[in-house]
Amino acid sequence: MPHTTPSVASAASVDAEKNRERFVSAFRWMLLARTFEDKIAALYRAGKIVGGVYLGRGQEAFSAALGMQLDQKHGDVFAGLIRDQAGRMAFGEPLLDSARTYLGSAEGPMRGRDGNIHRGRPLRGMPAMISHLGAMISVVNGMLMAKRFRGRTDVVGGATIGDGGTSTGAFHEGLNQAAVERLPLVVAVADNQFAYSTATEHQYACENLVDRAIGYGVRGYRIDGTDLEACLEAFAEAIERARRGEGPQMVVGKLLRLAGHGEHDDARYIPPDLRDKPFGGDCLPLARERLLDEKWLSQDELDELVTTTQESVDEAVARAQSEPDPNPFRESWHALATKHLAEGTLPAD
């Protein structure tokens, strides 16, 4: 039988199908994150959540595109921040873990003992967030160094940060260390125009945050953070380059935070005309329009996805609400990192 090779047309067809599957998968994570956070915001306003609630509204495409393209089973690391619900779940955080932590369930990953955003499962590559936001880059650096010492050089660490966090000393020290050590780090900078209420023009003087990558000898990418396809392509390239030993990569996505800093903040300091800027769009309806225009999903399929997503969120929240709070009379207050307590609970008496 003569040897044949796939035609250019068939190869292009395969690539197109892969792109469609990737886009649809990312949209599912975006929709799940938005639906869940809408539910959590409603519970917060009803007084049923203790602590703050910080929404990733408008940032889901940028977050999911990184989280879903890292490989938890391979040993990759993902350090998400307060607006990375989409990326966390795309990487592997169960929806129930999120619901349990927000609602203080003793069955959750932090056993109801920590703030609702300071959650993680380090053994699965998800370090718990540190509120000093520039600090997570050095945490991921440390995890990558530890893997290197064990002979693993084929894993990638993703760390997310906002524009305000890039003004902290920890960001610069961490990025410099990663560059010097040529660590397989991907830094995702969500340039969402405000550090709490401080506008970007009062935060940095460079033309674009990606210029900071050049100063450290790091490859930088500047993208539209509202464009899901652009986010997927940039993070795919950055992860691939980091994995094959090309050192740290920094992806800067320009977008607008479509909510206050937290649900306690009415965001009156955000000028309304910013929503009319190219970066002011909402990534979720933009991605939905693309799905319909390309006929990657029908309207009926989209409607069914919305319904099943809402059902999944309602089920997870209802279960977490039915679970017990921590019992101070039998709780051991040792650090969860203590060997026999790590990511577990005390046995029943």
ChimeraX attribute file (.defattr): number of C-alpha atoms within 10 A of each C-alpha:
attribute: neighborCount
match mode: 1-to-1
recipient: residues
	/A:1	3
	/A:2	3
	/A:3	4
	/A:4	6
	/A:5	7
	/A:6	8
	/A:7	9
	/A:8	9
	/A:9	9
	/A:10	11
	/A:11	12
	/A:12	12
	/A:13	12
	/A:14	12
	/A:15	12
	/A:16	12
	/A:17	13
	/A:18	12
	/A:19	15
	/A:20	18
	/A:21	13
	/A:22	16
	/A:23	20
	/A:24	17
	/A:25	15
	/A:26	29
	/A:27	24
	/A:28	18
	/A:29	26
	/A:30	31
	/A:31	21
	/A:32	25
	/A:33	28
	/A:34	22
	/A:35	18
	/A:36	24
	/A:37	23
	/A:38	15
	/A:39	16
	/A:40	23
	/A:41	19
	/A:42	13
	/A:43	17
	/A:44	19
	/A:45	12
	/A:46	9
	/A:47	9
	/A:48	14
	/A:49	18
	/A:50	13
	/A:51	12
	/A:52	16
	/A:53	22
	/A:54	21
	/A:55	26
	/A:56	26
	/A:57	24
	/A:58	26
	/A:59	30
	/A:60	29
	/A:61	33
	/A:62	37
	/A:63	34
	/A:64	28
	/A:65	30
	/A:66	33
	/A:67	29
	/A:68	24
	/A:69	20
	/A:70	26
	/A:71	18
	/A:72	19
	/A:73	11
	/A:74	11
	/A:75	18
	/A:76	23
	/A:77	27
	/A:78	30
	/A:79	27
	/A:80	30
	/A:81	25
	/A:82	21
	/A:83	27
	/A:84	26
	/A:85	31
	/A:86	33
	/A:87	31
	/A:88	26
	/A:89	21
	/A:90	27
	/A:91	29
	/A:92	18
	/A:93	18
	/A:94	12
	/A:95	19
	/A:96	20
	/A:97	20
	/A:98	25
	/A:99	26
	/A:100	27
	/A:101	26
	/A:102	29
	/A:103	24
	/A:104	24
	/A:105	23
	/A:106	20
	/A:107	19
	/A:108	25
	/A:109	23
	/A:110	24
	/A:111	20
	/A:112	21
	/A:113	19
	/A:114	14
	/A:115	14
	/A:116	21
	/A:117	22
	/A:118	18
	/A:119	26
	/A:120	24
	/A:121	15
	/A:122	16
	/A:123	11
	/A:124	16
	/A:125	22
	/A:126	23
	/A:127	20
	/A:128	20
	/A:129	18
	/A:130	17
	/A:131	12
	/A:132	10
	/A:133	19
	/A:134	25
	/A:135	21
	/A:136	25
	/A:137	27
	/A:138	20
	/A:139	19
	/A:140	28
	/A:141	22
	/A:142	15
	/A:143	19
	/A:144	25
	/A:145	18
	/A:146	12
	/A:147	16
	/A:148	14
	/A:149	10
	/A:150	9
	/A:151	9
	/A:152	12
	/A:153	16
	/A:154	16
	/A:155	23
	/A:156	31
	/A:157	28
	/A:158	28
	/A:159	26
	/A:160	28
	/A:161	25
	/A:162	22
	/A:163	22
	/A:164	23
	/A:165	21
	/A:166	22
	/A:167	14
	/A:168	14
	/A:169	11
	/A:170	18
	/A:171	19
	/A:172	20
	/A:173	15
	/A:174	20
	/A:175	27
	/A:176	19
	/A:177	17
	/A:178	26
	/A:179	21
	/A:180	14
	/A:181	13
	/A:182	17
	/A:183	27
	/A:184	31
	/A:185	30
	/A:186	30
	/A:187	25
	/A:188	22
	/A:189	25
	/A:190	26
	/A:191	27
	/A:192	24
	/A:193	23
	/A:194	21
	/A:195	19
	/A:196	15
	/A:197	14
	/A:198	13
	/A:199	16
	/A:200	17
	/A:201	11
	/A:202	10
	/A:203	16
	/A:204	14
	/A:205	9
	/A:206	10
	/A:207	9
	/A:208	13
	/A:209	24
	/A:210	21
	/A:211	16
	/A:212	18
	/A:213	22
	/A:214	12
	/A:215	10
	/A:216	16
	/A:217	16
	/A:218	22
	/A:219	22
	/A:220	21
	/A:221	19
	/A:222	18
	/A:223	18
	/A:224	17
	/A:225	30
	/A:226	27
	/A:227	22
	/A:228	25
	/A:229	20
	/A:230	18
	/A:231	23
	/A:232	23
	/A:233	14
	/A:234	22
	/A:235	26
	/A:236	16
	/A:237	13
	/A:238	26
	/A:239	23
	/A:240	16
	/A:241	19
	/A:242	22
	/A:243	21
	/A:244	13
	/A:245	16
	/A:246	18
	/A:247	22
	/A:248	32
	/A:249	29
	/A:250	27
	/A:251	26
	/A:252	28
	/A:253	30
	/A:254	25
	/A:255	26
	/A:256	26
	/A:257	27
	/A:258	18
	/A:259	17
	/A:260	20
	/A:261	21
	/A:262	17
	/A:263	16
	/A:264	12
	/A:265	13
	/A:266	11
	/A:267	16
	/A:268	10
	/A:269	13
	/A:270	19
	/A:271	8
	/A:272	10
	/A:273	8
	/A:274	13
	/A:275	16
	/A:276	9
	/A:277	11
	/A:278	12
	/A:279	22
	/A:280	21
	/A:281	20
	/A:282	21
	/A:283	24
	/A:284	21
	/A:285	14
	/A:286	14
	/A:287	21
	/A:288	17
	/A:289	12
	/A:290	17
	/A:291	19
	/A:292	13
	/A:293	11
	/A:294	10
	/A:295	11
	/A:296	16
	/A:297	17
	/A:298	13
	/A:299	13
	/A:300	9
	/A:301	11
	/A:302	15
	/A:303	12
	/A:304	12
	/A:305	16
	/A:306	15
	/A:307	11
	/A:308	13
	/A:309	20
	/A:310	16
	/A:311	13
	/A:312	16
	/A:313	22
	/A:314	16
	/A:315	15
	/A:316	18
	/A:317	22
	/A:318	14
	/A:319	14
	/A:320	24
	/A:321	17
	/A:322	11
	/A:323	15
	/A:324	12
	/A:325	18
	/A:326	15
	/A:327	10
	/A:328	8
	/A:329	6
	/A:330	11
	/A:331	13
	/A:332	12
	/A:333	9
	/A:334	9
	/A:335	9
	/A:336	17
	/A:337	11
	/A:338	9
	/A:339	9
	/A:340	10
	/A:341	14
	/A:342	15
	/A:343	17
	/A:344	15
	/A:345	17
	/A:346	10
	/A:347	6
	/A:348	5
	/A:349	4
